[in-house]
Amino acid sequence: MTVKALAAVAAAITILLVICMGALSSCGAAGVLPASCIAAPAANPAEGRVLSRYDSEQISNVAIIIAEGHARGVHAWGWVIAVATALQESGLRNLPHLGAGNDHDSIGLFQQRPSQGWGTPQQLADPAYQAGKFFDALLQVPNWASLPLAQAANAVQHSAHPDLYAQHETDAVALVAAVGATLGHTNAAGAACGEWTQPVLAPIVSGFRTPQRPDHHGVDLGAARNTLIVAASAGTVIVVRCNANLNSNPYSCDTDGSPDVTGCGWYTDIAHPGGIITRYCHMQTRPWVDEGETVVTGQPIGVVGTSGNSSGPHLHFEVHLAGDRSNAGAIDPVAFMQSVGAPLG
């Protein structure tokens, strides 16, 4: 997509968002999601408030960043890192050389410097070129997707104030989720409701409602302690909670659980378009997200632990339909994740 075309898309986004924020699409209830699901991000008033603070120029630059990330196969969390970086460096504006007010020879969306080999001044005047250079550098950072946002951004930018990138994470997630969905990037974006990924890469060590465990309403993925857990798809965090009891008394989720303890330990639920809910249990620490927060596919949300009813470190993962968080709403995560192109195990 050309920059001119992206600008045209950005000009229409304000209208689309008014429609999309009002109500969810009638996305399919199981397995394969219909095309109508792609065009509408999750209805989230907080996300709408964030978007209202940005003008068409800034939204257009978000679209350019997403297009460049998509072209390189970078998943949506990488786009969040890039947008947060551009918010800190330029306020999402393609700044020219500012004369006496300039930081050395920095220019453009990411304030990259010709003298440091990022490109010529003419090349760096193009936001798409700058975004592409940012992603090229990010992909060279070892384990970039598992790093805190500020650390990943600074590994590319080498800022004098590296901690400042983190303050833009909430806005960056909201911008990527909404603009990415409106652009319809579903294969690599993870911002639209049709894109899914594995929450952890680990073998299945206990199945869904087996004869031995008929009340096991999810699957256990045998990942090591402190393995990164990511959001399986874009959505809104609806529960962040410690759920652990021993002999009917509250039990700390900051302490390893045991088979004698009941409950999910530290866990979070994420609501996705179409009434789909995913649950992530037994985290090592409180989840890294808050209730009401928008997340994108692949966004880090916590680490594997063994809190609650657990005999060792693993992720207990559930999928629920029809907005039903109860056991009655649970379905087999293995079949579901296979159907959306993100097989577990």
N, C-alpha and C positions, 0 to 999 in steps of 0.2 A: 504494500500500500504506500502510495506516495505521501510526502508531507502535506501537499495540497488536499489530498483526499482525507488524511487524518484530521486536518483542520476543519474540513466539512463535517466529519463525524463529531468532532468536539463541539461544534456549534449546535448540533442536534442533541447532545447529551443532556443538557439541562431539561429539555422537554421530556426526554425518555425517562430521566430519573424521577421526575414528578409522577409519572405513570407507574414506574416500577416500585417506587417506595410506598405507594399506596396499598398495594396488595401483591401477594405472590402469584406467580403463574400456577396454573393447575398442572403441576409436574406429576409424572407417573408415580404410582405408589410403590412399585416394586421393580427391582432390576434395571431394565433399560429405561432411560429417561427420554421423553419426547423432545423434539426440537424447540417447542415453545418454552421449555425450561431455560434455554440458553440465554434468552434476551432479558431475563429479570433477575437482578441480584436479590438477596434476602432482604425482606422489609425490615429495616432497622432504623428507628428514628434518630439514634445517635449518629449513625453513618450519614443520614441526610443532613444533620446539622453540620457535620464536618465538611461535606461537599458544598454547602451553601457559602462557605468562606472563600471559595476559589473561583476565579474568573475563567473566561474561555481560553485565554492565553495559557494559563497554568494547566487547565484540563487538557488542552492540545498537547502540551509537553509531556503530560502523563501518558497520553495515547502514543506518542512517539517512543517513549521509553519502553512501554509494553510491546510495541511492534518490534523493536530491536531485540528485546529479550526473547520474544516468541521466535524470531528468526534464528536465534542461536540455541533454541531448545532449553532455555533457562526456565525453571518452574517459578511459580508466582511469588514464592518467598524471596527469590533474587530480585524480582521487580520491586518488592517492598523495600529492600535494601537500597536499590538505586533511587527510588522516588524519595525516600527519607534523606539520602545523601544530597540530592538536588534541592530539596527543601532547605537544608542547612546551608548549602553553598550559595544558592542564588534565589531562594524563594520560588523555585520552579520557573524562573525567567531566563531567557537567553541573553545574558548581560554582555554588552560590548566592553571594550577596554574603557575603564572609568577614569583614566588620566591619573591625577594626583590621588584619587580615592581608590586606586587599584591595589590589589595585593600582588605585588611584583608584576608579572605578565599574565596573570590568570584571566581567562575570559570564558564566557558561555555558561551553559546550564550547570556544569559540574566544576566550573572554575579550574579547568585544566590548563597547564602552562606549556606553551611551545618550547620554552627553554629546557623543559624536562622530558622532551621527546614524545609528547602526546600527539603532536601533529603541527601543521602550519597554522598560522592565524586564520587563514581562509577555511581550512578544514574544520577547525574548532568553532567557527562561527555557525556551523550546522549542528543543531541539537541531535539529529539522528546519528551523526558521526560521533559526537561526544558520548552519547548513550552506548553506542556500539563499543567504543574504546573502554568504557567503564565495565561492560559485561565481559569483554575479552580479558581484562585484568582480573575481574572477580573470579572467573573460572580457573585462573591460575593459583588462587589461594587455596591451600590444602584444607579440606573439610569445611569450606566456607558456609555450607548450608547448616552446619551444626554450631556455628559461632554466634554469640550475641550480635545483634544488629550493628551496634556501634563498633565492635571489634572487626566484623567483616567489612564494613564501610571504610574504616580507617586503614585496613590492610591494602586497600586500593588507593585511597586518597592521601595517606600519610599527613594527617592534619595536626596542627599545633594544639587543637582542642578536640580530641577524639571522642570524648564523652558526649558532646553536644548532638551527635547524630541520633542518639536514643530517644530524645525528646519528641521526635517526629514520627515515631513508630505507629501510633494510633491513627494519625492522619494518613500516613502512607498506606496502611492496610485498607482503610476505607476507600481511598482513591483507587487503589489497584483493584479492589473487589468490584467497585461500581463501573469504572471505565473499562476494565478487562471484560466484564460481562456484557457491557453494551457493544463492545467491538466483536463479541462472539468468538473469542479465542477459547476453545474448549480443550484442545488436545495438549497444549503446553502451558496454557495460562493458569488453569486451576482456579480462575476467578469466577467462572460461570458454574452453574450448578451441575453440569454434566461431567466434571473432571474429578477423578478420585486417585488416591495413591495409598500405598500400604502405610499404616501408622508406625510400624517398625518392620525391619527385615529380619525375621526370625522364624524358626520352625514352629508348627502347631504342636503343642505338647498335651493339650486336652481339648476335646471337641465340644460341639454344641449338643446339649441334652442327650448325652450318650446313655446306654443302659446302666452304666456304672454311676453316672452323675446326671440323672434326669432333670434335676433342678439347676443345671449349669446353663445359664441363658446367654452365654457367649462362648468365645474360644480363648484359650490361653496361648500366648505367643512367648516362647522361651528365650527372651532376650536377657542379656546380662544387666546387672545393676548399673544405673546411670546411663543406659542406652537412651539416645534421644527419641522422644515420641513426637510425631508430627500430626497435625490435623489431617484426617483422611480426605476431607473435602471442605470447600468454602462454606461458611455459615456463621451463626451467632452462638456464642457461649451462653448457655441457659442455666448451668449448674456448676458451681465450684464448691466442693464440700469435703469435709472429713467425716467418714461414715465407718466407725469401728466401735465395737462393744465387746466386753468380756464379762460374762456372768451378769448380763443386763446392766452393766455400768459402762460409761464412756471410757474408751481406750485411746491413747494417744496415737495419732497417725504419723507422728515424727519418730516413732519407735517401730522396729520390725514387728510385724504381726506373726500369727501362727494359725494352725488349723483350729485352735480353740477360740480364736477371735472371730467375730462375725462382721460382715460389712465389706465395702469396697476400699476401705482406707481412703487415702487421698484420691479423689476422682473428679472428672469433669464430663459434662454432657454438652454436645454441640448439636444445634438444630440446623438442618439443611433444607433447602427448598424441596417442596413436595411432601412435607411431613416426615422426612427421614431424620432420625436422631442417632448419633454415634456416642458411645460411652467408653471411657478410658480409665481403668481402675488400677489400684495398688501402686500409685506413684511414690517415688522416694521422698519428694517434698511437695508442698502446696503447688498445684498447677501454676504455670507461668502466665495464665490468662485470668481475666475477671468476667463475672457475669455481665452480659450486655455487650461484650466486646465482639467485634467482627474479626474473623480469621479467614485466611486464604489456604488453599490446598498446599500442604507441605510446610506450613508454619510451625516452628517448634512450640510445643505447649507444655512440656515437662520432661521428666526422665523416669525410666523404669525403676521400680523399687519392689518392696514386699510388705507394704502396709496393709492392715486389715486382715481378712481371712485369706492367708497366703502361707505356703510352706517354703517359699523361695522366690527370688526375683523373677518377675515375668510381667507382661501386660495382659490383663483381661480386657478383651475388646468385644463390645456388643453393637448390634444394629437394630433399631426399632423403626416400625412403620406407623403411619397415620397419626404422628405426633404423640404416640402412647409410650410414655416412659416406663410403664409397669412391665412386669414379666410377660403379660399377655401380648404386649406389642413387639416382643423380641422375635427376630427371625435368624436363621442360620447365617452368620457373617461370611462363611466360606462361599456359599452359593451366591450371596449378594455381591461380594467383592469380585468374584469371578465374572459376574454379569456386567459390571461397570468397568472392566478392564484393568483391575488392580488386584490380582489374585494374592491371597495370603500364603505365607509359608515360604 
